[in-house]
Amino acid sequence: MSTDNLPLALRFPLRGSRLIEASAGTGKTFTISALYLRLVLGHGDDDSRFNRELLPPEILVVTFTDAATRELRDRIRARLVEAAQAFRGELARPDPILLALLADYPEQSHAGCARRLDIAAQWMDQAAVSTIHSWCQRMLREHAFDSGSLFAQQLETDHSDLLADVGRDYWREQCYNLQGPALHWVVEKWQQPDNLIARVRVLFRESLNDAGQGLQHIIEPALEQCSQRLAELKQPWLNWADELEQLLDRAFEAGQVNKQKIHSRYYRNWFAVLRDWAANEALTELKLPDSAWNRLSHDGLAEGWKSGELPSHPALDALGQLRVALNNLPDPGQPALRHAACWIRQRFEQEKRRRAEMGFDDMLERLEAALQGVNGERLAEVIRRQFPVAMIDEFQDTDPLQYRIYDRIYRVEANDPEHGLFLIGDPKQAIYAFRGADIFTYLKARHATAGRHDNLDTNYRSSQPMVDAVNHVFQLAEQRPDGHGAFLFARDGDNPLPFIAVGAQGRAEQWTVNQQPPAALTAWHLASDKPLSGDAYRTEMATRCASEMVRLLNLGQHGEAGFMHPEEGLRTVCPADMAVLVRNFREAQAIRDELAARGVRSVYLSDKDSVFASAEAVDILRWLRACAEPDNDRLLRAALASPTLNLDWQVLDALNQDERIWEHRVFQFRDYRRIWLRQGVLPMLHRLLHDFSLPAQLLAGSDGERRLTNLLHLAELLQQSARELDGEQALIRHFEELVINPGDNTQDEQVLRLESDAALVKVVTIHKSKGLEYPLVFLPFICNARMTQGDQPLAIHGDGGTQVVLQPTEEDVQRADAERLAEDMRLLYVALTRARHACWLGMADLKYGNKASSVLHRSAIGQLLGGGQSLSASADLAAWLGQWDAEGIALLPAPEIDDNHYTPPQVESQQLQAREARRRAAEHWWIASYSALRPGETAIPRTRSDDASPDSPAAQKAADDDRRAVFQPLRPGETPSIHRFPRGPNPGTFLHGLLELAGNEGFASLASAEACARWLRPRCARRGLNEWIIPLSEWLSRLINRTLPLDSDHPAFSLMQLRRDQYQPEMEFLFSASRVDVSALDQLVQAAIAPGMPRPELPAERLNGLFKGYMDLVLEQDGRYYVVDYKSNWLGADESAYTAQAMQAAVLDHRYDLQYVFYVLALHRQLRARLPGYDYDRHVGGALYWFIRGSEADNAGVWHDKPPRKLIEALDRLFIGAAAGGNTEEMEHER
């Protein structure tokens, strides 16, 4: 067999640098997997095979998305497994590629080939199949020495906060020092750092010069030049305006002018504007209407002059030149923005390196910099040895930076036979310029591989008529005399991007309507006398297209439309067979609305399809705000009126009429807030959904499944975010930012696809449809185009590459629009090649904005038809379409509008019966704490796995001491003391924090008032407590030195005397609690601690799960272990109030007796497990409750108690689920 007759996958040379152009549907992925097979087997003759056999880790395959990477890896693995089966003789019908490979190897070597293929398939988990970004990251990490990169760097997917910080740094360093006109210019033009960041981002892709010069020196000279030139321009115009106005007044009064074209009520306003501009030195812009610029010229006056000699005045010549001169005034805008972009980009890179962070673009930039650096050649050689062969999939989407990396490593133009670089793509499908992809990079590579190009020339996707129709319309454009080729790149006989017709394998099934094969390509002509507006075109074509789709679906239900297979018979057409391709959301919404009105369900698929952009996200944001602040009437009303809740107007009106109904809603949302705080945002949202019966209500609607899925998806994303955010307001702010700016559309925020979506009509953006295929494709809005405007910076390709033009001229706009049109041609090619069997186009003549002229020629379909020539009349569109008259192409009037509906066939669903539980439901389990058992706490119904424990020592303290905040400012001349220090949760937490930090640093280091003052000063200053620095310093030093007066069995000591290894601040404990009855526990404590004394009862509760807490200080002194708890309670105006009786009353009132019993129990369990020879009576010193405001009292404010041994042992048994043992009388007797 001649090699020319072999498929490209078998005859392709596996060495050097080569380019494969894979047109739509020609089996690109199949070819890549076949080339992979050959590389593993070492297949080919002397001219085509690689110099040795390769394994998966040695073959680099690069593609552009993670999803494509996974698919390609799986396809290659499956192909290796299938080939191994073929070589073992286990495949009944190998495909032609495998048959050819089997024939090329002698039978005795088949077993060895199979083994090699099996090994390669097993190695696919280590295969180098990745995206360009992940591969660059891997190279930087694996070759850190040669690349000069850090060994460990963190990938940060969102650097927006860091970039904003750098922008503010630039503003502080460069803008704060500006003076005079430069300062005014920055304030007027840039306003604030965020605006500046938004404007310089577009310049980051450019190669910028060093930003060493100060901003003042860039702006000031330009403004001075501008001012001088402006003064020169204004100088004659005060007189000229008066003279020209008088000239026109005389002509107007004499009747020499056509008053419909030259009237005093117009031109007097023009001259007033001219005079104001000329008289105001600071005014730069001359705001004359276009009619003034046109009329105040020789030609303009001649058009409106009726009689007499046409006047002559120098102003008539000068005004046209003035407009040009004003546009060319010296302007610091561009150099200032480039200075900012350079400075910010350099600092941004420095900050990322300092933090050892990388973004996605940094991976490429740093590898490219390393390859161009001093060790670049060595690094390139190392990578070539690691990956002798590389295949680059979707090469048409490569940007210049990526290509420079490939070229530096594999030397594309050199065509090195020792290595292989295979560039695989389709330039006709290069449609991602907005993402940085560059068709000119492809053309550069095409030039570098001249003479080494191959084409995949057989379409395996579409039917023969469909392929022939697409070939026909593009060949007409390609062969047009004096044209630029179908894709507008032909110049001077050279066309680097030609359209090459492909053949078709065809399909077994055939699209039929009424037992006849319809045309593969149908152009619907919407005739009109004049060009239509974009809105009118969209509305008309959406209605007509939906009507035709319903007609076909109804024919399908009657067995008159479908896909006829020679063996399987007719499969009737259904909604899943149809796709409508659009450019944007407005077009999608137009066709979806019309389809929905006719009973046809659809799903919208877009690259920008973020769940945060859905209506459900906006409603959840309203619910979160109301749940966070349920007493805020405005927020609660907004939540209740949200479209997703869909409450009746009568229900909403009742909220205003009946106070009881309103109060019910307030209490309802307060409950939601409690669930949020205790269990999380996900359980709270689930509760809300079920309280308002949203699942059943939504599923009753046509798009209910989609809306309910969005709600549940958003709830899960919120729960994930809540783990990293502190508090409900932080979560709300984070979610609000995501809703306002849906972000970069990460995988997590993509709208989840439902199984039911597969049965619906697909409404897909053309960009999203790339790589996909559909049996029937509708393009109702294909004549629309997005013309380039000059009001934004433009990226234009030039000799030096792509450049950003900040203030584009008319010529720049035309060049940019020509590039836009060329990409639209490629987008049209993508759209037309998605169909397997048939495609319909909505054709009409269009205008743009308020202009009446046709702009159809500026659209891709207009360029394809007319070659850039504009329509002279809307009726001529029929002649244009006549060029397409060929077999398989139909030119028809647009479908008639009708009101027919489509009724989907009813599928009987199986009645499901819920299973009955045969085991006992899981028991109630939660994490408890002392705070959760305190009297007066509102009983909250708990779930099976609630967490009512404090998250930190500070959280425990906030609810531990005085819970009522009291602030009494010091009187003039009053000496501050600890008794006058503010009271309440926050001041108490502050005092506890001081003692905790003092313990961590060592009490002895803060024994003096001076040391305390130095230590306290910054802490007090941050909280606005400057006047308390000295009083607190003296109090804290005395407290640390204060001897704790204990009884004779417990020797006295002070904190200062403790070594650091004698104590542990904030010791956390956590032990199990098995079905502990809180009432029984309370009886045991009351009987043993101050028996007979009144105290609040504990709430009825059951502890089952874990018990958690934090002990302020655990210390050892003379072989005894004590628990110290600091209490900031205010018992009176001075130390005399801190008597034993007062402290006992506070202990019982707050139920601290319960708290310190828990603490001693935790200490008992720890010592029993860790201390050899432990004995409670000998080793436990008890609990010291230190009322720290009374440290100057005779008793030092210390309440000391050691619970009876029998009580601790009884509680120990109680918490493990055993009987407590003993009785209350025995414990009272022991006390």
Summary of the structure (lengths in Angstrom):
residues: 1231
radius of gyration: 40.5
end to end distance: 107.0
largest distance: 130.4
contacts: 3776
relative contact order: 0.06
helix: 52%
strand: 14%
